Amino acid sequence: MADFSIRRYKNSDYDAVRLMFAQGMLEQRSATCFYLLKMPRVNLFLLVAFTTFLVVSKSYLLSLICLASLLAVGWHLINSEVHQYVKRCHGEDLLDIEKSYMLNGSSCFWVAETERKLVGMVGVQAAQNSDGEIVLRRMSVAKDQRTHGIGKALCRTVIDFARKGGCKVVSLETSMVQYAAQKLYERVGFKEIKVMILPTLFGKLTNFSILYYTFDIK
Ligand SMILES: CC(C)(COP(=O)(O)OP(=O)(O)OC[C@H]1O[C@@H](n2cnc3c(N)ncnc32)[C@H](O)[C@@H]1OP(=O)(O)O)[C@@H](O)C(=O)NCCC(=O)NCCS
């Protein structure tokens, strides 16, 4: 891997940043599917559905087709949930990145690049209801550049920014299926402070959790 450098966001990064965010999030679809397929209640549901199809149709082939259709519907639901999330974020802070991150001293956005190609990104914003706290957001590294320390370097950039700005805490949230992100934050020194079930129907049905981390600036 070529050496990378980290610099502040420029408007010419706009499309690449939005694309990298979408790609990072869309990857979570398969992790979410694996998580669901490992749940006993999902296995039981699929077994009951398969047995019911078999009893009604008396055909293994038809029952397998019905089971495959159920799985396809499940994939479609997860896919549209993630697409909706990406669309929402593209319409919020990532709609005008310059305005959301670059116009005041308590927020910033950085990109990592190698040979003029964008390979990583991260942003911070002041926490809504807490003085001295900033929130790390939109961390992502290009798939073919991972595990080479870019994520850690982006985290350190955020921590340096917080320290220089006199902040006391950097906070962030990630999901239970973002295992690489959890490892990254823990390696950098973030501590998990709370786990909450996603407050949606999907979250309640599947116990899908959001993990909250903080890093205390010494
Ligand atoms: C999470 C992510 C940013 C990590 O970026 P990265 O550049 O690969 O991270 P680093 O190379 O700096 O790795 C940091 C630590 O995490 C560990 N790590 C990274 N990916 C890992 C994985 N898939 N499995 C286990 N450990 C992993 C590394 O081994 C390293 O630990 P070390 O210091 O012991 O070597 C990247 O995987 C990514 O973009 N994921 C998709 C988007 C996403 O989930 N973003 C997080 C939003 S909250």
Ligand as a Chemical Component Dictionary entry (heavy atoms), coordinates in Angstrom:
data_LIG
# 
_chem_comp.id                   LIG 
_chem_comp.type                 NON-POLYMER 
_chem_comp.pdbx_formal_charge   0 
_chem_comp.three_letter_code    LIG 
# 
loop_
_chem_comp_atom.comp_id 
_chem_comp_atom.atom_id 
_chem_comp_atom.alt_atom_id 
_chem_comp_atom.type_symbol 
_chem_comp_atom.charge 
_chem_comp_atom.model_Cartn_x 
_chem_comp_atom.model_Cartn_y 
_chem_comp_atom.model_Cartn_z 
_chem_comp_atom.pdbx_ordinal 
LIG C1  C1  C 0 -13.998 0.408  10.483 1  
LIG C2  C2  C 0 -12.967 0.829  9.431  2  
LIG C3  C3  C 0 -13.058 2.360  9.289  3  
LIG C4  C4  C 0 -11.570 0.432  9.926  4  
LIG O1  O1  O 0 -10.605 1.029  9.079  5  
LIG P1  P1  P 0 -9.119  0.436  8.896  6  
LIG O2  O2  O 0 -8.317  1.438  8.182  7  
LIG O3  O3  O 0 -9.180  -0.924 8.329  8  
LIG O4  O4  O 0 -8.633  0.333  10.435 9  
LIG P2  P2  P 0 -7.125  0.175  10.922 10 
LIG O5  O5  O 0 -6.299  -0.482 9.870  11 
LIG O6  O6  O 0 -6.623  1.480  11.447 12 
LIG O7  O7  O 0 -7.286  -0.873 12.124 13 
LIG C5  C5  C 0 -7.419  -0.482 13.475 14 
LIG C6  C6  C 0 -7.457  -1.706 14.380 15 
LIG O8  O8  O 0 -8.663  -2.425 14.159 16 
LIG C7  C7  C 0 -8.380  -3.749 13.738 17 
LIG N1  N1  N 0 -9.288  -4.140 12.671 18 
LIG C8  C8  C 0 -9.621  -3.430 11.574 19 
LIG N2  N2  N 0 -10.465 -4.154 10.815 20 
LIG C9  C9  C 0 -10.644 -5.327 11.459 21 
LIG C10 C10 C 0 -11.400 -6.493 11.167 22 
LIG N3  N3  N 0 -12.141 -6.575 10.054 23 
LIG N4  N4  N 0 -11.382 -7.510 12.051 24 
LIG C11 C11 C 0 -10.631 -7.438 13.184 25 
LIG N5  N5  N 0 -9.882  -6.349 13.521 26 
LIG C12 C12 C 0 -9.894  -5.325 12.660 27 
LIG C13 C13 C 0 -6.967  -3.703 13.177 28 
LIG O9  O9  O 0 -6.355  -4.943 13.250 29 
LIG C14 C14 C 0 -6.315  -2.679 14.043 30 
LIG O10 O10 O 0 -5.893  -3.257 15.259 31 
LIG P3  P3  P 0 -4.306  -3.397 15.585 32 
LIG O11 O11 O 0 -3.900  -2.046 16.044 33 
LIG O12 O12 O 0 -4.293  -4.414 16.659 34 
LIG O13 O13 O 0 -3.637  -3.822 14.343 35 
LIG C15 C15 C 0 -13.233 0.125  8.076  36 
LIG O14 O14 O 0 -13.318 -1.268 8.287  37 
LIG C16 C16 C 0 -14.495 0.583  7.369  38 
LIG O15 O15 O 0 -14.500 1.583  6.670  39 
LIG N6  N6  N 0 -15.636 -0.135 7.539  40 
LIG C17 C17 C 0 -16.885 0.169  6.835  41 
LIG C18 C18 C 0 -17.535 1.443  7.326  42 
LIG C19 C19 C 0 -17.775 1.426  8.812  43 
LIG O16 O16 O 0 -18.205 0.441  9.401  44 
LIG N7  N7  N 0 -17.500 2.578  9.438  45 
LIG C20 C20 C 0 -17.669 2.764  10.857 46 
LIG C21 C21 C 0 -18.842 3.619  11.087 47 
LIG S1  S1  S 0 -19.164 3.783  12.822 48 
# 
loop_
_chem_comp_bond.comp_id 
_chem_comp_bond.atom_id_1 
_chem_comp_bond.atom_id_2 
_chem_comp_bond.value_order 
_chem_comp_bond.pdbx_ordinal 
LIG C1  C2  SING 1  
LIG C2  C3  SING 2  
LIG C2  C4  SING 3  
LIG C2  C15 SING 4  
LIG C4  O1  SING 5  
LIG O1  P1  SING 6  
LIG P1  O2  DOUB 7  
LIG P1  O3  SING 8  
LIG P1  O4  SING 9  
LIG O4  P2  SING 10 
LIG P2  O5  DOUB 11 
LIG P2  O6  SING 12 
LIG P2  O7  SING 13 
LIG O7  C5  SING 14 
LIG C5  C6  SING 15 
LIG C6  O8  SING 16 
LIG C6  C14 SING 17 
LIG O8  C7  SING 18 
LIG C7  N1  SING 19 
LIG C7  C13 SING 20 
LIG N1  C8  SING 21 
LIG N1  C12 SING 22 
LIG C8  N2  DOUB 23 
LIG N2  C9  SING 24 
LIG C9  C10 SING 25 
LIG C9  C12 DOUB 26 
LIG C10 N3  SING 27 
LIG C10 N4  DOUB 28 
LIG N4  C11 SING 29 
LIG C11 N5  DOUB 30 
LIG N5  C12 SING 31 
LIG C13 O9  SING 32 
LIG C13 C14 SING 33 
LIG C14 O10 SING 34 
LIG O10 P3  SING 35 
LIG P3  O11 DOUB 36 
LIG P3  O12 SING 37 
LIG P3  O13 SING 38 
LIG C15 O14 SING 39 
LIG C15 C16 SING 40 
LIG C16 O15 DOUB 41 
LIG C16 N6  SING 42 
LIG N6  C17 SING 43 
LIG C17 C18 SING 44 
LIG C18 C19 SING 45 
LIG C19 O16 DOUB 46 
LIG C19 N7  SING 47 
LIG N7  C20 SING 48 
LIG C20 C21 SING 49 
LIG C21 S1  SING 50 
# 
